[in-house]
């Protein structure tokens, strides 16, 4: 397990990337 201090820094980055990918896919679907 990662130290809590590292998890706090890393996890938001992963969450942001996932949200951006989901938003991008949604925009493509709406265009089609």
ChimeraX attribute file (.defattr): number of C-alpha atoms within 10 A of each C-alpha:
attribute: neighborCount
match mode: 1-to-1
recipient: residues
	/A:1	5
	/A:2	8
	/A:3	7
	/A:4	9
	/A:5	8
	/A:6	10
	/A:7	11
	/A:8	11
	/A:9	10
	/A:10	12
	/A:11	10
	/A:12	11
	/A:13	11
	/A:14	10
	/A:15	10
	/A:16	11
	/A:17	11
	/A:18	12
	/A:19	12
	/A:20	11
	/A:21	11
	/A:22	11
	/A:23	12
	/A:24	11
	/A:25	12
	/A:26	11
	/A:27	11
	/A:28	9
	/A:29	9
	/A:30	7
	/A:31	7
	/A:32	5
